[in-house]
Amino acid sequence: MPLAPLQQCVDDWIAENGGYWDEMSMLARLMEEVGELSREYNHRFGQKRKKSGEDENAVEDEMGDILFILLCMANQQGIDLDEALGNVLKKYSIRDATRWA
């Protein structure tokens, strides 16, 4: 599935809800969300268990938050994520062609 429709959907939502935050605020938000995902992974798969009564946050929700912020950041910088992802996949297929075989 192409990412361009997702980028447009996010851009439309942002336009209706006050505009993009400044770059450093969005980077901070991304780091917060990555931290929340890390915490959930640690609780689910790592040694640190949640305290009794502590809310359960879904890993998929945290991933969705990260994706949303990445789409925002790409839009703000004029980055076509379809092209960016295609370039990364091409790089991996060439660089790592025999690495895992």
C-alpha positions in Angstrom: 0.0 0.0 0.0 1.4 3.4 -0.9 2.1 5.8 1.9 1.1 8.9 -0.1 -2.6 8.6 0.9 -1.6 8.3 4.5 0.6 11.4 4.3 -2.3 13.3 2.7 -4.8 12.1 5.3 -2.5 13.2 8.1 -1.8 16.5 6.3 -5.5 17.2 6.0 -6.1 16.4 9.7 -3.2 18.6 10.8 -4.6 21.5 8.6 -8.0 21.2 10.4 -6.4 21.0 13.8 -4.0 23.9 14.1 -1.0 23.1 11.9 2.3 21.4 12.4 4.3 21.9 15.5 7.9 23.2 15.1 10.5 20.7 14.2 12.1 20.3 17.6 8.7 19.8 19.3 7.9 17.0 16.8 11.3 15.4 17.3 10.7 15.5 21.1 7.2 14.0 20.5 8.8 11.2 18.4 11.3 10.5 21.2 8.5 10.4 23.8 6.5 7.9 21.7 9.5 5.7 21.1 10.1 5.7 24.8 6.5 4.6 25.4 6.9 1.8 22.9 10.2 0.8 24.6 8.5 0.7 27.9 5.7 -1.5 26.6 8.2 -3.9 25.1 10.1 -4.0 28.3 6.9 -4.8 30.2 5.7 -7.3 27.7 9.0 -9.1 26.7 11.7 -7.9 29.2 12.5 -8.3 32.8 10.5 -5.3 34.1 6.9 -6.1 34.8 4.2 -3.5 35.4 3.1 -2.5 38.8 -0.2 -3.9 40.0 -3.0 -1.6 38.8 -0.8 0.0 36.2 -2.7 0.5 32.9 -1.9 -1.8 30.0 -0.9 0.2 26.8 -1.1 -1.7 23.6 2.1 -2.0 21.5 0.1 -1.4 18.4 -1.2 1.9 19.8 2.4 3.1 20.5 3.4 2.0 17.0 0.5 4.0 15.6 1.6 7.1 17.5 5.1 6.7 16.1 3.8 6.3 12.6 1.6 9.4 12.9 4.5 11.5 14.1 6.8 10.2 11.3 4.1 11.1 8.7 3.9 14.5 10.2 7.6 15.0 10.1 7.8 13.8 6.5 5.0 16.1 5.5 6.6 19.1 7.2 9.9 18.5 5.4 8.4 17.7 2.0 9.6 14.1 2.1 7.9 11.5 -0.1 7.9 8.4 2.2 7.1 6.1 -0.7 10.4 7.2 -2.3 12.2 7.1 1.0 11.1 3.6 1.8 11.8 2.4 -1.7 15.3 3.8 -1.4 15.9 2.0 1.9 14.6 -1.3 0.6 16.8 -1.0 -2.5 19.8 -0.2 -0.3 19.1 -3.2 2.0 18.6 -5.6 -1.0 21.9 -4.6 -2.4 24.0 -4.1 0.7 22.6 -7.1 2.5 21.9 -9.4 -0.4 24.1 -12.2 1.0 24.2 -11.2 4.6 21.4 -13.4 5.9 21.6 -16.3 3.5 
